Amino acid sequence: MIEVKDIRFTYPTGVEALKGVSLSIKDGEFVAIMGQNGAGKTTLVKNFNGLLKPATGEVLVDEVSTRHVSVAKLARTVGFVFQNPDHQLFSETVEEEIAFALRNFGFDQATVEKRVTWALNLLDLTDYRKTSPFMLSGGERKRVALASVLAWDPKVVILDEPTIGQDHRQKEKLRQFIVQLNEQGKTVVIVTHDVEFVAECNPRVVLMKDGKIIADGEAKRILTNTTLALEASIVPPQIAQIFHGLTFLGLPSDVIDVSEAKKILVEYFQEHRR
Amino acid sequence: MSVVETKGLTYTYPSAGKPSLRDVSLAVEKGEFAILTGPSGCGKTTLCRCFNGLIPHFYSGELKGNLRVADLNVNEHTIGEMARRVGLVFQNPENQLFALSVEKDVAFGLENLGMPRGQMLERVDWALDMTGIEDLRERAPHELSGGQQQRVAIASVLAMQPEIIVFDEPTSFLDPLGAQKIFEVISELNRKLGITVILVEHRLDLAARYANHVIIMDEGRIALDGEPREIFNSEQAWLLGVGIPKSVRLWRLLEENGIDLKGIPISSDEATQRLKEVLWR
């Protein structure tokens, strides 16, 4: 779905944010891009939808180079939900906000209406149809931003730091929603610092540092590697930390999920105590 | 001795239809490390604004009930007077930093107090040292990483030598390691200097281990108030959907399966220790 071939990118300020990155994301995959502040995560995903074009190397979306397609056209395939919803929202009502891009893509009025209703319903925003996005809370504005992108049904959805500013319950809802989207076949890419959130979603994890990818693999393998974690300025999830101190008992060290942890410990206990 | 005490505090923002704080009564003792948490919109930030007098002096609105902070009746003292006793550190340090060098930023509040130059420099040195950023003294705050900026913001507040520092989600924009370092700095100020800490936080996995008092708010009211282990064990905390640390979740699952860890672990280190004791024979 997305092929990144040895790309480099330098901002006009002279900062080289990507120093040779290659990555392949398959149709229907769920990928979390993690790493230190300033590692190049957001720069990388902005190359996925053509908002930024690489200086060298190339990005193929659905087998077409982003150099040869306009951002507007690419957006149809790759929807981008910004970290700060205020960078994205501008309409007078929630309904208008969601309809805006649909009209730009040339959908007819009947389809626009149908899609708007569908997206409002999907994100639990129906009551706010006629409300100004700026009257809503931060968490609700994030949902509006997400609804406006999902409305045009892009094949790939990119979410930049979706959990910032969300409380525990909203995060849980977001997690269920993202997992569901992915199960329905969408390719989902999230950029995040939230280790516990990733541990619960269990996606493929791509770890970045200083403009390069330093690891790529299953969440439970990457997040439990203390050397990698330190290098990428993340802290392993709490369950991984607990199990890290128990390996001398012969227990596995690659555990990030609380239910799996329980299962392993209960089995161990039953075997060794009686 | 309580350094923060509210009784029946009820507050409504100007033009808001309903109160943001409803009958809030709580006490934070001197030297405590208190975590204030609860769902978005529950009134946490509004309550923090009361602690340093932004409410009622800056945000007008209607405030009822008693509010004493650092032995002062907040209603009778200006924001300037309160600022010397109660520091406030925000979520985004960029909103707080503005000077051309770290040193000037940290000195700013002291200059406003009219402190003599010699004493001021000593105070700045001390604040930079306590937050571990002496080497950043000459740097421009806007060039620093988010974690470094947040330490500058803490140093600027610390320089005023307040009795209480309120931190409003100070790590939301930081990577996990940066966040952990900030919590360690905060904990050190609490332990070494005896500064009372009130930390507004959702990420309890990282922060719970430092606290000895947890307050959970919901819809403008105090829902739970007590010792961390007691709170995390209460049914109501689970129902409110606050971020119960994974170590506590694991403890409960094991408990249900007949494995007794003898006490609730609120950090991964504690959980590992207890598990070792139970499993290793």
Interface residues (C-beta under 8 A of the other chain):
Chain A: G35 Q36 N37 G38 S137 G138 G139 I164 G165 Q166 D167 H168 R169 Q170 K171 E172 H193 V195 E196 L230 S233 I234 V235 P237 Q238 I239 Q241 I242 H244 G245 L246 L249 V258 S259 A261 K262 L265 V266 Y268 F269 H272 R273
Chain B: G38 P39 S40 G41 S145 G146 G147 S172 F173 L174 D175 P176 L177 G178 A179 Q180 H202 R203 D205 L206 G241 V242 G243 P245 K246 S247 R249 L250 L253 L254 N257 I259 S268 D269 A271 T272 Q273 L275 K276 V278 L279 W280 R281
